[in-house]
Amino acid sequence: MKAFLTLVAMFLSTSVLAQEASRLPIALIDVQRVVEESAAGREAMGRVSRLNDEKMAQARKLIEEFEGLQRQLSTQRATLTDARVAELQTRIEDKQVELKRFEEDARQQLIEAERKELSELERRLMPVIEQMGRELKLQLIFNKFQAGLLFADDAVDITDQVLQRFNTLVAQ
């Protein structure tokens, strides 16, 4: 009988905790959606995209130069002196190294540009999130897909409200 009462007490306390947990003031924000749909986020990602386009144009130019040297060597090889062939091969190797370095540098510059843009966006967005958290009397706000979250009811998602307020503040 004592074991049964202990089991009932455990069940009731677990049930009470579950009910209490369901009333915790918790909300979610899909930060990726805020970045993609807010005016400031689109601007920031536009700047990164423009930088990416510039780097791609520069890369295409280097690739064209590299391919031009290769074509020149393959089409003129029979008529060139050994010294000229060696010179073209050296220029091709140098251009290949230049292209590889450019690609690595461009990748790093793009990563850094995106990090800076997102950091600035976060700096501007956090006061909005904090203000809404206080207004809605929330204890916790999670980033929807970066919190290890496996399930959440849409009722706790405040992304639309944050997005609306953030766009309003940025437009001012």
Secondary structure by P-SEA (a helix, b strand, c coil): caaaaaaaaaaaaaaaaaaaaaaccccccaaaaaaaccaaaaaaaaaaaaaaaaaaaaaaaaaaaaaaaaaaaaaccccccaaaaaaaaaaaaaaaaaaaaaaaaaaaaaaaaaaaaaaaaaaaaaaaaaaaaaaacccccccccccccccccccccaaaaaaaaaaaaaac
